[in-house]
Amino acid sequence: MKIFPFLIVLLTGGLLIYGTQEMPPWGDPNAPASLHVSPRYIEKTVEETATPDMVTSVLADYRGYDTLGETTVIFTAGLSCLLLLRKDRE
């Protein structure tokens, strides 16, 4: 077993766990997202997007570039896997 990659994984995992200690509890009504972001989406969705469905308006209008970015990352990862795993015909 190679020790260096194992230590890197342990260090990264430890940092990720440490980073989640300051997050608000799940479903906390006093979390910043519950106090600022959600009420705006709920109150202004129909007025700003003309879409009665809140989920569609958030994904398509408010977070459109974010959704496009996530789709691009997944497409690039899939294409990279295909290129790395292809068989050469020689």
C-alpha positions in Angstrom: 0.0 0.0 0.0 1.3 3.4 -0.9 1.3 5.6 2.1 1.5 9.1 0.5 -1.8 8.9 -1.4 -3.5 7.4 1.7 -2.3 10.4 3.8 -3.5 12.9 1.3 -7.0 11.2 1.3 -7.0 11.2 5.1 -6.0 14.9 5.3 -8.5 15.9 2.7 -11.3 14.0 4.4 -10.3 15.5 7.8 -10.4 19.0 6.3 -13.8 18.4 4.7 -15.2 17.1 8.0 -13.7 20.1 9.9 -15.2 22.5 7.4 -18.7 21.2 8.0 -18.6 21.8 11.8 -19.7 25.5 11.4 -22.7 24.8 9.1 -26.1 25.5 10.6 -28.2 22.5 11.6 -30.4 20.9 8.9 -33.7 22.7 8.6 -32.7 25.5 10.9 -35.2 28.4 10.3 -32.6 30.9 11.4 -30.0 29.9 8.8 -29.1 32.6 6.3 -30.6 30.8 3.3 -33.9 30.6 5.2 -33.9 34.2 6.2 -32.8 35.9 3.0 -32.8 33.7 -0.1 -35.9 31.6 0.3 -38.4 34.4 1.1 -37.3 36.4 -1.9 -37.8 33.4 -4.2 -41.2 32.6 -2.7 -42.5 36.2 -2.8 -41.1 37.4 -6.2 -41.1 34.2 -8.4 -44.3 34.9 -10.3 -43.6 38.7 -10.6 -40.0 38.3 -11.9 -40.1 35.2 -13.9 -43.8 34.8 -15.0 -43.5 31.1 -14.0 -46.1 29.8 -11.5 -43.9 26.8 -10.6 -41.3 27.9 -8.1 -38.9 24.9 -8.7 -38.8 25.7 -12.4 -38.2 29.4 -11.9 -35.3 28.8 -9.5 -33.6 26.2 -11.7 -34.2 27.9 -15.0 -34.2 31.6 -14.2 -32.4 32.4 -11.0 -29.8 29.6 -11.2 -29.6 29.2 -15.0 -25.9 29.9 -15.3 -25.2 27.6 -12.4 -27.2 24.8 -13.9 -25.5 25.3 -17.2 -22.1 25.2 -15.5 -22.9 21.9 -13.7 -24.1 20.4 -17.0 -20.9 21.4 -18.7 -18.7 19.9 -15.9 -20.6 16.6 -16.1 -20.4 16.5 -19.9 -16.6 17.3 -19.7 -16.1 14.5 -17.1 -18.0 12.0 -19.2 -16.1 12.9 -22.4 -12.8 12.7 -20.5 -13.6 9.2 -19.2 -14.5 8.1 -22.7 -11.2 9.5 -24.1 -9.2 7.9 -21.3 -10.8 4.5 -21.5 -11.0 4.1 -25.2 -9.1 1.3 -27.0 -6.5 2.2 -29.6 -7.0 0.4 -32.9 -3.5 -0.5 -34.0 
